[in-house]
Structure formats: C-alpha cells, structure tokens
C-alpha cells in the first residue's frame, strides 16, 4: 500500500516521503522505514505529534492505503494571543469589520 509521510522542519519548507508498505503496517513501522530519524535526528529525541490527514494519531495506529502521515511541529505562540496582539497593534478602528462605518456611528456598528 502507498503512504505519504510529510514533515515541515521550518516554515515554508516541506519534506515528503513516498512509502510502499505491506498491508497492516503501523505508524511506527512507517516512520522506521522512511529514514526520517536519520535525516532529522531531533525528532528521535522529542515526543512526536503525529496525524493522519490532520487528525491526531498514535504510533500503534494501523495505516490504510493512500494515507497521509504528518509529523507536526509544536506551535511557537498561542494563536489566540498572537491574534489579540495583531488586533491591538492595528487598532480597533482601522481594521477588519471596523474599517468602514457610517459617519458618526460607534465602532462595530
């Protein structure tokens, strides 16, 4: 069965492996056969966050044909905090829904 393993070591960089595995192979077997740990040794040291087509999975999960196995990087910043900081720096009256308003109206109306 054909499997695709994807890892992004940095923003805008994607490394992809096309694997042919026997039926009934697990995520752990796919990682071993890909050689990803030889190319990126930092992955072997840390705890991996894995997904199949964007859904969390474990090393024991049995793969299906045409699965896309993904190795996820940890987030650098909390997305909610980053959005709040962007909004604060742009100003409430200059961006998004508040950019166009009626003359004399309150912000957001």
Secondary structure, DSSP 8 states (H G I E B T S, - for coil): -EEEEEEEEETTEEEEEEEE--TT-BHHHHHHHHTHHHH-HHHHHS--EEEETTEEE-TT-B--TT-EEEEE---SS-HHHHHHHHHHHH-TTTSGGGSS--TT--TT-
